Amino acid sequence: MRLEVRSRYRYGCRVPNQPKTPSRSVRVDDADWAELGMIAEQLGTARGKIIVELIRWYLGRPGAELPERLGDRAKERGRTVQIDAAIWERLPADPADPYTSRAELVNRVLAWYLHKPPDAIRLR
């Protein structure tokens, strides 16, 4: 007795469930990979999506933005803020060290706004 099984669907040159983009492999430290997975889950996304977004942003693709980061990370010591270049240039600066003097001014304003002593916020 011979049993023959035929599918009603013809795949042709396509394979079912084949993704549009090929799979790539990279080497990543186990701890970093695990932490990225945990953070991705908390953000409701996947590691792969975050990695693709980072690559698109790094390559300067139109519309690409840095992926969202988990806001309150205990290990993170500080934050980076972007200040418009025109505003930055208008801030008074010491000619010997313009960056540090402007950053100190911004930190003093933040301390004032947060009702803290001027030296409560330090440069990294």
N, C-alpha and C positions, 0 to 999 in steps of 0.2 A: 504494500500500500504506500502510495506516495502522496505527501501533503504539501501543497504549494500555497504560500501566503503572498498576497499582493496588496499593495497599498493603493487606495483610490486616488491619493494625491501624488502628483509627479513633482519632484523637487527641481528637476532640471539641473542647473549649475549651482543653485542655492542650497545651503544646508540649513535646516530649521534651527532657530535660536542662535544664529551666528551674529554676533554684534557687528555694528557698523565699523567700529575701529578695532584694530588688532590689540591683543593683550601685550603689555610690556612688563619687564621685571626690573626692579632696582633693589639695591641692597640698603636696608634701613635697620638701625639698631632696634633690637627687640623691645626695649623699654619705650623708645620713641614711637614705634609702631603701635604698641598697646595703648599708650597715652592718646595718640591721634584717634584711635578707634573709640576710646572712651569719650573723648571730646566730641567727635563726630556724632556719636549716638545721642549725647546730651543736646546737640544742636539740631538733631533730627535729620541728619544727612549721612552720607557715606564717605569713607576715607578717599575713595577714588574721585569723587566729585570735588573734594577739597584740593586734591593734588592737581586735577585738570584745571581748576580755577587758578591755582598758583602758577601753573605753566603758562596759561593764556595771559595772565597779568604780566608775568616776567618777560614774555615775548612781545608785549605791547599790542596785543590784539585789540581791535576796535570794540569798545563796550566792555572789555574785561576789567574786573575790579578785584581787589584783594578779597579773599573769602572772609566771612565773619569769623571772629575769634571769640572764644569763651571769655566773657567780660571779667569775672571775678576770680582770677586764678591766684591762689595763695602764693605760688612761687614768684609771681611777677612783682618786681620791686618798683616799677614806675610805668609811666605812660609816655608815649611820644605824641606830641600835638603838631599839627601843621599850621603855620602862621603864614598868611599871604605875604609874598615877597615884598610887595610895595609897603605894607605895614611894617614888616621886619626892618626894612631899610630906613624907615622914618624914626625908628626907636633910637634914642641917644646911645652912642657907643663909644667906648674907650678905643682910640686908634691903635693902641698897642695890642689889644685883645678884643676885637669887636664882638665875636661870638659869645664869649663868656660874660661880658658886661651886659649884653642884651638878654641873655638867658637869666642872669641874676635879676634883672629888672622884671622880667616876666614872672619869676618865682616870687619876688616881693609883692607884685600885684595879686598873685594867687593867694599868698599868705594873708594879705589884707582882706581879700574877698571871703576867705574862710575864717576870718577873725582869729588868726594865729599870729604869734610873734614873727617878725620878718626873717629870722634865721631858722624857722621851723621847717621850711622847705629848702632842701639843699640840692645843688647840682650833683649829678651822678659822676 
